[in-house]
Amino acid sequence: MNTKHTLLTVQEIKNAFDVSFFDTIRRLLFELICGISGWLLVMLPISVITIFFSNTLNNPEKAN
């Protein structure tokens, strides 16, 4: 997503809320969206492959 990596501590989040509530919420939501998107990009292909091989191993006669 062409974003820089941020390491947020509890104190940094508290300070950010003191400076600007809405900007902090916007940034945290963006971090959440990036995290969820990254996990989806990794887990969806792994899930499909796992289901495919699981079905193949459980029903070898249907695979042919």
Order of alpha helices (4+ residues) and beta strands (2+ residues): alpha-alpha-alpha
